[in-house]
Amino acid sequence: MNYLDYIIIVVYLVGFLGLGFLFKENSSGGDYFLGGRKTSWLPLSLSAMATQLSAISFISAPAFVGLKDGGGMQWLTYELGVPLAMAFLLVAVLPTLYKSGIVSVYEYLEKRFDASSRLLISFVFQISRSVATGVMVYTMALILQATIQLDFWISVLIIGVITMVYSFQGGMKAVIWGDVIQMSILFLGIIICLFYGFSELGGIDSFLANVDQDRITAIDFDKWGFSNADGNDEFGFWPMVIGGFFLYASYYGTDQTQSQRLLSSSSMSNLKKLMMANGLLRFPFTLTYCIMGLVLGTLLMQDLGFQDQMESVYQANISSLEGKKADLLVPVFIIKYLPNGVIGILIVAIMSAAMSTLSSTVNSLSAVTMEDFVKRFKPNMGDKQYMSYSRLLSIFWGLVCLFFAFFAGNIEGTVIEVINKISSVFYGPILAAFILAILTKRTHALGANIGIVAGVLFNIYLWLYVPQIFWFWWNALGCLVTILIALAVSYTVKRTVNEGLEVVYYSGKKEVAILVGYFVIILCACLLLPSVFN
């Protein structure tokens, strides 16, 4: 890196400080946490995808595809459940949540069950999301330290402080438009890496002649994910589609970091467009960075200099990067092959990846704490006091996430695997709580609470004692266990059932048909990949 790269990084960071100032006019909670419900579907879609794809799509996913043992294009099976989950949410869950006018998605659970259900899920979300985000920032800071010699603590503070400042000032509007910018930088970074990767390999024909054939198969119908003790029986078709359906239905429908964007839509029509965009646009983007992973992995195998530099960086930082060598693939490629100026843009892309996820987490955790806890004790506060508390909470949760980043310690595997394992413990039971609340009539609060706790404990048991079951199944199994136990308790122990708000269904036959048809299309595309690369 030289002065040009540092100038680009500084301009980027200063620009984001200005972004918070640009959107500093927020007069109420609806403005600060939902952007006044005036944002159109396109920036909301890009923001949603940036939060989900940012930190993992540029670093860890290409590393999995191109380098990790047992990896390859089977990463694409992550996407198969997305359009099916969007169809389910669009019809059965989101219309009810949107029409309720809530800020914290967990508020609906109190209206349907009672305060204990709301606070239980809210607490689970706050702990799991802050820990997962801390792990992500921790790993990104380690990678910056290893590749550009930026001290770990400086990396964490730069990512954290800049993000907290613009989130503190601008609220959801700053987060959304910041995500749009970061998503654009991220996509530009992927295109740049592809261009230089193909160039270093000698063109597309050379890439096709040298690519590892074992890594181009995306679909495996024989792997069920129930004999995973040796670590080889993982990304099969069935666990990825079924488990993925539950994971994405929970993530987009009941995780505050995503549902807050959905609740920010200006109308049900915009909400429909937002869901369709998420269902249709994710796969092309994922396919692009998966191909980038194949290209860089192929280059690594062909260039001993690339291998030596990556090994050198890893050995120099082995105490902190143990188990995460694959995550160095993209950063080392940037430093070794890209010219100055372009390096600065790509380092900005890495920072964008971390900042996008952190800003969304900070805003969502602040909204949940404010709505679910603070307002419970101060129900009559004015808008000015509400805004003061909200901004202070954004600082508090930013510091909590940075605390976990500093003390994440040694974690095994690529960062994407760690984050998804943490999330998969909770996603199924949380989704089950909303299914019980919206789609059942006789479930009461005691049954729901016992079911949620049982579902989470069941998933923790699977993690600790049943390694044969691939962790993607936890999303489905945890959801089913929660529903079954909640219904059993509700039918056995008689309690008063709160009907809650009116349940709203969306008759979206056209949208459902498009999304299901798209699932078939991307499945066929995955099946045809080996013939394309041959």
C-alpha positions as CSV (number, residue, x, y, z in Angstrom):
1,M,0.0,0.0,0.0
2,N,1.1,3.6,-0.6
3,Y,-0.2,7.1,0.0
4,L,-2.9,6.8,-2.7
5,D,-4.5,3.8,-1.0
6,Y,-4.5,5.6,2.4
7,I,-6.1,8.7,0.8
8,I,-8.9,6.5,-0.6
9,I,-9.5,4.9,2.8
10,V,-9.5,8.2,4.7
11,V,-11.9,9.8,2.2
12,Y,-14.2,6.8,2.5
13,L,-14.2,7.0,6.3
14,V,-14.7,10.8,6.4
15,G,-17.5,10.4,3.9
16,F,-19.4,8.1,6.2
17,L,-19.0,10.5,9.1
18,G,-20.7,13.0,6.8
19,L,-23.5,10.5,6.0
20,G,-24.7,10.6,9.6
21,F,-24.8,14.4,9.5
22,L,-26.8,14.3,6.3
23,F,-29.5,12.2,7.9
24,K,-29.4,13.7,11.4
25,E,-32.9,15.1,11.3
26,N,-34.9,12.5,13.2
27,S,-37.8,13.6,15.4
28,S,-39.4,10.4,16.5
29,G,-38.8,6.6,16.9
30,G,-40.5,6.0,13.6
31,D,-38.0,8.3,12.0
32,Y,-34.9,6.9,13.8
33,F,-35.7,3.2,13.6
34,L,-38.0,2.9,10.5
35,G,-36.8,5.9,8.4
36,G,-40.3,7.4,8.7
37,R,-41.6,4.5,6.5
38,K,-40.7,6.6,3.5
39,T,-37.9,4.6,1.9
40,S,-38.6,2.9,-1.4
41,W,-38.1,-0.8,-2.1
42,L,-34.9,-0.6,-4.1
43,P,-32.6,0.9,-1.4
44,L,-34.3,-1.3,1.2
45,S,-33.5,-4.4,-0.9
46,L,-29.9,-3.4,-1.4
47,S,-29.6,-2.7,2.4
48,A,-31.1,-6.0,3.3
49,M,-28.7,-7.9,1.0
50,A,-25.8,-5.8,2.2
51,T,-26.4,-6.8,5.8
52,Q,-26.8,-10.5,4.9
53,L,-24.1,-10.8,2.3
54,S,-21.5,-8.2,3.2
55,A,-19.0,-9.6,5.7
56,I,-19.2,-13.1,4.4
57,S,-19.6,-12.6,0.6
58,F,-16.3,-10.8,0.1
59,I,-14.0,-12.8,2.4
60,S,-15.2,-16.0,3.8
61,A,-17.5,-17.4,1.1
62,P,-15.0,-17.2,-1.8
63,A,-12.5,-18.8,0.6
64,F,-14.9,-21.7,1.2
65,V,-15.5,-22.1,-2.5
66,G,-11.9,-21.9,-3.7
67,L,-9.8,-23.2,-0.9
68,K,-11.4,-24.9,2.1
69,D,-11.4,-28.7,2.3
70,G,-14.9,-29.9,1.4
71,G,-15.8,-26.6,-0.1
72,G,-16.6,-25.6,-3.7
73,M,-19.7,-24.5,-5.6
74,Q,-21.9,-26.4,-3.2
75,W,-22.0,-23.0,-1.5
76,L,-24.7,-22.1,-4.0
77,T,-27.1,-24.5,-2.2
78,Y,-27.2,-21.8,0.5
79,E,-29.4,-19.9,-1.9
80,L,-31.9,-22.6,-2.8
81,G,-34.2,-22.0,0.2
82,V,-34.3,-18.2,-0.2
83,P,-37.1,-17.9,-2.8
84,L,-39.2,-20.5,-1.0
85,A,-38.8,-18.7,2.3
86,M,-39.7,-15.3,0.7
87,A,-42.9,-16.9,-0.7
88,F,-43.9,-18.2,2.7
89,L,-43.2,-14.9,4.5
90,L,-45.0,-12.9,1.9
91,V,-48.2,-14.9,2.2
92,A,-48.3,-16.0,5.8
93,V,-46.2,-13.9,8.2
94,L,-45.2,-10.4,7.0
95,P,-48.6,-8.9,6.2
96,T,-49.7,-9.4,9.8
97,L,-46.5,-7.9,11.2
98,Y,-46.5,-5.0,8.8
99,K,-50.1,-4.0,9.4
100,S,-49.6,-4.1,13.2
101,G,-47.5,-0.9,13.0
102,I,-44.8,-2.1,15.4
103,V,-41.1,-1.0,15.5
104,S,-39.7,-4.0,17.3
105,V,-40.9,-7.2,15.6
106,Y,-41.0,-8.9,19.0
107,E,-43.7,-6.5,20.2
108,Y,-46.2,-8.7,18.2
109,L,-45.4,-11.6,20.5
110,E,-46.6,-9.6,23.5
111,K,-49.8,-8.7,21.8
112,R,-50.4,-12.4,21.0
113,F,-49.0,-14.1,24.1
114,D,-47.7,-11.9,26.9
115,A,-44.7,-9.8,27.9
116,S,-42.6,-12.8,29.0
117,S,-42.7,-14.2,25.4
118,R,-41.6,-10.9,23.9
119,L,-38.8,-10.3,26.4
120,L,-37.6,-13.9,26.1
121,I,-37.2,-13.7,22.3
122,S,-35.9,-10.2,22.5
123,F,-33.2,-11.2,25.0
124,V,-32.2,-14.2,22.9
125,F,-31.9,-11.9,19.8
126,Q,-29.8,-9.3,21.6
127,I,-27.3,-11.9,22.9
128,S,-27.0,-14.0,19.8
129,R,-26.8,-11.0,17.4
130,S,-24.2,-9.0,19.4
131,V,-22.0,-12.1,19.8
132,A,-22.2,-13.0,16.1
133,T,-21.4,-9.4,15.0
134,G,-18.5,-9.2,17.4
135,V,-17.1,-12.4,15.9
136,M,-17.4,-10.9,12.4
137,V,-15.7,-7.7,13.4
138,Y,-13.0,-9.6,15.2
139,T,-12.2,-11.7,12.1
140,M,-12.2,-8.8,9.7
141,A,-9.8,-6.9,12.0
142,L,-7.5,-9.9,12.2
143,I,-7.4,-10.1,8.4
144,L,-6.6,-6.4,8.1
145,Q,-3.9,-6.8,10.6
146,A,-2.4,-9.8,8.8
147,T,-2.4,-8.2,5.3
148,I,-1.8,-4.5,5.7
149,Q,-0.2,-4.5,9.2
150,L,-2.9,-2.4,10.7
151,D,-2.9,-3.2,14.4
152,F,-5.9,-5.3,15.5
153,W,-7.2,-2.8,18.0
154,I,-6.9,0.1,15.6
155,S,-8.9,-1.9,13.0
156,V,-11.6,-2.6,15.5
157,L,-11.8,1.0,16.6
158,I,-11.8,2.4,13.1
159,I,-14.6,0.0,12.0
160,G,-16.5,0.5,15.3
161,V,-16.2,4.2,15.9
162,I,-17.0,5.4,12.4
163,T,-20.0,3.0,12.3
164,M,-21.3,4.1,15.7
165,V,-21.0,7.8,14.8
166,Y,-23.0,7.7,11.6
167,S,-25.6,5.2,13.1
168,F,-25.9,7.5,16.2
169,Q,-26.6,10.6,14.1
170,G,-28.6,9.3,11.2
171,G,-30.5,6.2,12.5
172,M,-32.1,3.9,10.0
173,K,-31.9,6.3,7.0
174,A,-28.1,6.5,7.4
175,V,-27.9,2.7,7.8
176,I,-29.9,2.1,4.7
177,W,-28.1,4.5,2.5
178,G,-24.8,3.5,4.0
179,D,-25.6,-0.1,3.0
180,V,-26.5,1.0,-0.5
181,I,-23.0,2.6,-0.9
182,Q,-21.3,-0.3,0.8
183,M,-23.1,-2.8,-1.4
184,S,-22.0,-0.9,-4.5
185,I,-18.4,-0.9,-3.3
186,L,-18.6,-4.6,-2.4
187,F,-19.9,-5.5,-5.9
188,L,-17.3,-3.3,-7.5
189,G,-14.6,-5.1,-5.5
190,I,-15.8,-8.5,-6.6
191,I,-15.8,-7.5,-10.3
192,I,-12.2,-6.1,-9.9
193,C,-11.0,-9.3,-8.3
194,L,-12.6,-11.3,-11.1
195,F,-11.0,-9.2,-13.8
196,Y,-7.5,-9.3,-12.3
197,G,-7.9,-13.0,-11.4
198,F,-8.8,-14.0,-14.9
199,S,-5.9,-11.8,-16.2
200,E,-3.3,-13.4,-14.0
201,L,-4.5,-16.9,-15.0
202,G,-4.2,-16.0,-18.7
203,G,-7.9,-15.7,-19.5
204,I,-11.1,-17.7,-19.1
205,D,-9.9,-20.6,-21.2
206,S,-6.9,-21.1,-19.0
207,F,-9.1,-20.9,-15.9
208,L,-11.5,-23.6,-17.3
209,A,-8.5,-25.8,-18.2
210,N,-7.0,-25.6,-14.7
211,V,-10.0,-25.3,-12.3
212,D,-10.4,-28.1,-9.7
213,Q,-13.2,-30.3,-11.1
214,D,-14.1,-31.5,-7.6
215,R,-15.1,-27.9,-6.7
216,I,-17.6,-27.3,-9.5
217,T,-20.4,-29.6,-8.4
218,A,-23.1,-27.7,-6.6
219,I,-25.8,-30.2,-6.0
220,D,-25.5,-33.5,-4.2
221,F,-28.8,-35.4,-3.6
222,D,-27.0,-38.2,-1.7
223,K,-25.9,-36.2,1.2
224,W,-28.5,-35.9,3.9
225,G,-26.4,-34.4,6.7
226,F,-27.1,-37.1,9.3
227,S,-23.6,-38.7,9.2
228,N,-21.5,-35.6,9.6
229,A,-19.1,-36.7,12.3
230,D,-16.2,-36.8,9.9
231,G,-17.0,-33.3,8.5
232,N,-17.5,-34.6,4.9
233,D,-21.3,-35.1,4.8
234,E,-22.5,-31.6,4.9
235,F,-23.8,-29.5,2.0
236,G,-26.3,-31.8,0.5
237,F,-29.4,-30.8,-1.4
238,W,-31.9,-31.8,1.3
239,P,-30.4,-30.2,4.4
240,M,-29.7,-27.0,2.5
241,V,-33.2,-26.6,1.0
242,I,-35.1,-27.7,4.1
243,G,-32.8,-26.2,6.7
244,G,-32.3,-23.2,4.5
245,F,-36.0,-22.6,4.2
246,F,-36.3,-22.4,8.0
247,L,-33.1,-20.3,8.4
248,Y,-34.1,-17.7,5.8
249,A,-37.8,-17.5,6.9
250,S,-36.5,-16.8,10.4
251,Y,-33.8,-14.4,9.3
252,Y,-35.9,-12.3,7.0
253,G,-39.1,-12.5,8.9
254,T,-38.2,-12.5,12.6
255,D,-34.6,-11.2,13.0
256,Q,-34.9,-7.5,13.8
257,T,-31.9,-6.7,11.6
258,Q,-33.9,-7.7,8.6
259,S,-37.5,-7.3,9.7
260,Q,-36.8,-3.7,10.6
261,R,-36.2,-3.0,6.9
262,L,-39.4,-4.7,6.0
263,L,-41.3,-2.7,8.5
264,S,-39.7,0.4,7.1
265,S,-41.5,-0.1,3.7
266,S,-43.7,2.8,2.7
267,S,-46.6,0.4,1.7
268,M,-47.6,-3.2,1.3
269,S,-46.9,-2.8,-2.4
270,N,-43.3,-1.8,-1.6
271,L,-43.0,-4.6,0.9
272,K,-44.0,-7.1,-1.9
273,K,-41.4,-5.6,-4.2
274,L,-38.7,-5.8,-1.5
275,M,-39.4,-9.5,-0.8
276,M,-39.4,-10.3,-4.5
277,A,-36.1,-8.5,-5.0
278,N,-34.5,-10.4,-2.1
279,G,-35.9,-13.7,-3.5
280,L,-34.7,-13.0,-7.1
281,L,-31.4,-11.0,-6.8
282,R,-29.5,-12.9,-4.2
283,F,-28.6,-15.9,-6.4
284,P,-26.9,-13.9,-9.3
285,F,-24.8,-12.0,-6.7
286,T,-23.9,-15.2,-4.9
287,L,-23.0,-16.9,-8.1
288,T,-20.6,-14.0,-9.0
289,Y,-18.6,-14.2,-5.8
290,C,-18.6,-18.0,-5.9
291,I,-17.0,-17.8,-9.3
292,M,-14.5,-15.3,-7.9
293,G,-13.6,-17.9,-5.2
294,L,-13.0,-20.5,-7.9
295,V,-10.9,-18.1,-9.9
296,L,-8.7,-17.1,-6.9
297,G,-8.5,-20.7,-5.7
298,T,-7.3,-21.9,-9.1
299,L,-4.7,-19.1,-9.3
300,L,-3.4,-20.1,-5.8
301,M,-2.9,-23.6,-7.1
302,Q,-1.0,-22.4,-10.2
303,D,1.1,-19.7,-8.6
304,L,3.7,-20.8,-6.0
305,G,4.4,-17.1,-5.2
306,F,0.8,-16.7,-4.2
307,Q,1.0,-19.8,-2.0
308,D,4.3,-18.7,-0.4
309,Q,2.9,-15.2,0.4
310,M,-0.3,-16.6,1.9
311,E,1.6,-19.2,4.0
312,S,4.0,-16.4,5.1
313,V,1.2,-14.2,6.3
314,Y,-0.5,-17.1,8.0
315,Q,2.6,-18.3,9.8
316,A,3.4,-14.7,10.9
317,N,-0.1,-14.5,12.5
318,I,-0.8,-18.1,13.3
319,S,-1.6,-17.5,17.0
320,S,-4.6,-15.3,16.0
321,L,-5.5,-16.8,12.7
322,E,-5.3,-20.5,13.6
323,G,-8.2,-22.3,11.8
324,K,-8.9,-19.4,9.5
325,K,-6.1,-19.7,6.9
326,A,-8.6,-19.9,4.1
327,D,-10.0,-16.5,5.0
328,L,-6.7,-15.0,3.8
329,L,-7.3,-15.9,0.2
330,V,-9.0,-12.7,-0.9
331,P,-6.9,-10.2,1.2
332,V,-3.6,-11.7,0.2
333,F,-4.7,-11.7,-3.5
334,I,-5.5,-8.0,-3.2
335,I,-2.1,-7.1,-1.7
336,K,-0.1,-9.3,-4.1
337,Y,-1.8,-8.7,-7.5
338,L,-3.6,-5.4,-7.5
339,P,-2.1,-2.0,-8.2
340,N,-2.0,0.9,-5.8
341,G,-5.2,2.8,-5.7
342,V,-7.2,-0.3,-6.5
343,I,-5.8,-1.9,-3.3
344,G,-7.3,1.1,-1.4
345,I,-10.7,0.5,-3.0
346,L,-10.6,-3.2,-2.1
347,I,-9.5,-2.5,1.5
348,V,-12.5,-0.1,1.7
349,A,-14.6,-3.0,0.4
350,I,-13.4,-5.1,3.3
351,M,-14.2,-2.3,5.8
352,S,-17.6,-1.8,4.1
353,A,-18.3,-5.5,4.7
354,A,-17.8,-5.1,8.4
355,M,-19.4,-1.7,8.8
356,S,-22.6,-2.6,7.0
357,T,-23.3,-5.6,9.3
358,L,-22.3,-3.6,12.4
359,S,-24.4,-0.6,11.6
360,S,-27.5,-2.7,11.0
361,T,-26.9,-4.7,14.2
362,V,-26.4,-1.5,16.3
363,N,-29.6,0.1,15.0
364,S,-31.7,-3.0,15.4
365,L,-30.4,-3.8,18.9
366,S,-31.1,-0.2,19.9
367,A,-34.7,-0.5,18.5
368,V,-35.3,-3.7,20.4
369,T,-33.9,-2.5,23.7
370,M,-35.9,0.8,23.4
371,E,-39.2,-0.7,22.4
372,D,-39.1,-3.9,24.4
373,F,-37.4,-2.8,27.6
374,V,-37.0,1.0,28.1
375,K,-40.6,1.9,27.0
376,R,-41.9,-0.7,29.5
377,F,-40.7,1.5,32.3
378,K,-41.1,4.9,30.7
379,P,-44.3,4.5,28.6
380,N,-45.2,8.2,28.4
381,M,-41.8,9.7,27.4
382,G,-41.8,12.4,24.8
383,D,-40.2,12.2,21.4
384,K,-37.2,14.2,22.5
385,Q,-36.4,11.9,25.4
386,Y,-37.1,8.9,23.2
387,M,-34.5,10.1,20.7
388,S,-32.0,10.8,23.4
389,Y,-32.3,7.3,24.8
390,S,-32.3,5.7,21.4
391,R,-29.0,7.4,20.4
392,L,-27.4,6.5,23.7
393,L,-28.5,2.9,23.2
394,S,-26.9,2.8,19.7
395,I,-23.6,3.8,21.4
396,F,-24.1,1.2,24.1
397,W,-24.7,-1.7,21.7
398,G,-21.8,-0.6,19.5
399,L,-19.5,-0.9,22.5
400,V,-21.0,-4.3,23.4
401,C,-20.3,-5.6,19.9
402,L,-16.8,-4.2,20.0
403,F,-16.3,-5.8,23.4
404,F,-17.1,-9.2,21.9
405,A,-14.8,-8.4,18.9
406,F,-11.9,-7.8,21.3
407,F,-12.5,-10.9,23.3
408,A,-13.8,-13.3,20.7
409,G,-10.7,-15.4,21.2
410,N,-9.8,-18.4,19.1
411,I,-12.6,-19.7,16.9
412,E,-12.4,-22.6,14.6
413,G,-13.3,-22.6,10.9
414,T,-14.1,-19.8,8.5
415,V,-16.1,-16.9,10.0
416,I,-19.2,-17.7,8.0
417,E,-19.4,-21.1,9.5
418,V,-19.1,-19.7,13.1
419,I,-21.7,-17.0,12.6
420,N,-24.2,-19.4,11.0
421,K,-23.7,-22.0,13.7
422,I,-24.5,-19.4,16.4
423,S,-27.5,-18.2,14.5
424,S,-28.8,-21.7,13.7
425,V,-29.2,-22.5,17.4
426,F,-31.8,-19.8,17.7
427,Y,-33.4,-19.2,14.3
428,G,-35.7,-22.3,14.3
429,P,-37.2,-21.7,17.8
430,I,-37.7,-17.9,17.1
431,L,-39.5,-18.7,13.8
432,A,-41.6,-21.2,15.6
433,A,-42.7,-18.5,18.1
434,F,-44.1,-16.4,15.3
435,I,-45.7,-19.3,13.5
436,L,-47.5,-20.2,16.7
437,A,-48.5,-16.6,17.3
438,I,-49.9,-15.9,13.8
439,L,-51.0,-19.3,12.5
440,T,-52.4,-21.1,15.5
441,K,-55.4,-20.2,17.7
442,R,-55.0,-22.2,20.9
443,T,-51.3,-21.7,21.8
444,H,-50.9,-19.7,25.0
445,A,-47.9,-17.9,26.4
446,L,-46.8,-20.6,28.8
447,G,-46.8,-23.2,26.0
448,A,-44.9,-20.9,23.7
449,N,-42.2,-20.0,26.3
450,I,-41.6,-23.6,27.2
451,G,-41.4,-24.6,23.6
452,I,-38.9,-21.8,22.8
453,V,-36.6,-22.8,25.6
454,A,-36.9,-26.5,24.7
455,G,-36.1,-25.8,21.1
456,V,-33.0,-23.8,21.9
457,L,-31.7,-26.3,24.5
458,F,-32.4,-29.1,21.9
459,N,-30.2,-27.3,19.3
460,I,-27.4,-26.8,21.9
461,Y,-27.6,-30.5,22.7
462,L,-27.2,-31.3,19.0
463,W,-24.2,-28.9,18.8
464,L,-22.4,-30.4,21.8
465,Y,-23.3,-34.1,21.6
466,V,-24.6,-35.0,18.2
467,P,-22.0,-33.9,15.6
468,Q,-23.4,-36.4,13.1
469,I,-26.3,-34.0,12.4
470,F,-25.2,-31.1,10.1
471,W,-25.8,-27.8,11.7
472,F,-28.1,-26.6,8.9
473,W,-30.7,-29.0,10.2
474,W,-30.8,-27.3,13.5
475,N,-33.0,-24.5,12.0
476,A,-35.7,-27.0,11.0
477,L,-35.4,-29.4,14.0
478,G,-35.4,-26.5,16.5
479,C,-38.5,-25.0,14.9
480,L,-40.4,-28.4,14.9
481,V,-39.4,-29.2,18.5
482,T,-40.6,-25.8,19.6
483,I,-43.9,-26.1,17.8
484,L,-44.6,-29.6,19.0
485,I,-43.8,-28.9,22.7
486,A,-45.7,-25.6,22.6
487,L,-48.8,-27.2,21.2
488,A,-48.5,-30.1,23.6
489,V,-48.2,-27.8,26.7
490,S,-51.0,-25.5,25.4
491,Y,-53.4,-28.4,24.9
492,T,-52.5,-30.1,28.2
493,V,-52.3,-27.1,30.5
494,K,-55.3,-24.9,30.3
495,R,-54.6,-21.1,30.2
496,T,-56.3,-18.1,28.8
497,V,-55.4,-17.6,25.2
498,N,-54.9,-14.0,23.9
499,E,-56.1,-13.7,20.4
500,G,-53.8,-10.7,19.7
501,L,-54.1,-8.6,16.6
502,E,-56.0,-9.4,13.4
503,V,-54.1,-11.9,11.2
504,V,-53.6,-10.6,7.7
505,Y,-52.9,-12.9,4.7
506,Y,-51.7,-11.8,1.4
507,S,-53.2,-13.6,-1.6
508,G,-50.0,-13.4,-3.7
509,K,-50.5,-16.3,-6.1
510,K,-48.6,-14.5,-8.9
511,E,-45.6,-13.7,-6.6
512,V,-45.6,-17.2,-5.1
513,A,-45.6,-18.8,-8.6
514,I,-42.7,-16.6,-9.7
515,L,-40.7,-17.4,-6.6
516,V,-41.3,-21.2,-6.8
517,G,-40.6,-21.1,-10.5
518,Y,-37.3,-19.2,-9.8
519,F,-36.4,-22.0,-7.3
520,V,-36.7,-24.5,-10.1
521,I,-34.6,-22.3,-12.4
522,I,-31.7,-21.8,-10.0
523,L,-31.8,-25.5,-9.1
524,C,-31.4,-26.4,-12.8
525,A,-28.7,-23.8,-13.1
526,C,-26.8,-25.5,-10.2
527,L,-27.2,-28.9,-11.8
528,L,-25.9,-27.7,-15.1
529,L,-22.8,-26.0,-13.7
530,P,-20.4,-29.0,-14.2
531,S,-21.3,-29.1,-18.0
532,V,-20.7,-25.3,-18.2
533,F,-17.2,-25.5,-16.7
534,N,-16.4,-28.5,-18.9
